[in-house]
């Protein structure tokens, strides 16, 4: 059974660390189809804006997507799980295109 992920603005990203970078396509899918929360780290001098997208899987693992200098980064507590999450994003975009 494939993992499912849910946009979860209330999820805590404490304890997450940089685990990967979203490709431009994955970033576009996240920015287009999921509403960001505006409680991110807003520090323009260091390249951060206030927007972030927090997802959780069925086990409660958090995936925090945020931009630095316009490039989307993914923080989590599990680097291996991040690869699966980004693959899900890629597939999500494919299914939305079919609608």
N, C-alpha and C positions, 0 to 999 in steps of 0.2 A: 504494500500500500504506500502510495506517495504521501510525503509530508504535505501538510497544509499550513499556510501562514496567514495571519490575520493582522491587519493594520490595527495597532493598539496604542493610541496616543497617551494612555495612562501608564504604560510600561515604564519601569525604571531602567535607565541605562547605566546605573552605578555598577562598577565592576567590569564593564565592557572595555575592550581595547581594539585598536585598529587591526582588522583581520583581512581586509581586502579592499579592492577598488572596483567599483561598478564600471562596466564598459560604457561608452557613450550611449549605446542602444539601451542597455539596462537602466541607465540614469534617466533617459527619456521616458521609458515605460513607467518608472516610479513617479517622476514628476508629472506625467500626463494623467495617470489613472488612479493615483492615491493622493489624498489631501494631506498636506504637511501640518504639523503642529508648529507653533512659533515660540516654543520654549527652549530652543537650542542655544548653544553658546554663541552669542552675538559679539564678535570681536573682529570687525572689518580689517584692522591693521594686521591681523594674523591670518586673514583670508576666510574667516568663518562668518556665515550669515545666521540668522535666527531660526531658519527652517530645518526641521528634521522629520524623518518618517520612521516611526518605531513599529516594528512587526514582532510578533511572537509566534512560535510554533506550538504544537499540541503539548510539548513537554515544558513550556514556559521559557524556553531559550529566547533571549531578546536579540534582535538585529536592528541596530541604530544606524540609519542612513542619513548622512549629513554631507554638506558641501564645504570644501576648502578650496579657495581660489577657483570656484566653479566646477571642480571635479568631485564627483561623489565618492565618498568613502563609506565603508561598512564596518561598524564596530560590533563586536559580539563577545561572548565568553568562550566561544569555540570556533577556532579557525576552520576546521574541517566542515562544520555545519554551515559555515558561510558560503562555501562552494555550492552546497545543495540549495541554499536560499537563492543565490544568484541564478542558478539554473532554473529554479521555479519562476523567478521574475522573467527570465527569457521566455519560458513557455507561456506564462501569463500573457505577455505581449502578443504571442502568436495566436492564442485563442481569442483575444479581443479583436485582432485584425479580421478574424473569420466571421465575426458577428455582422 
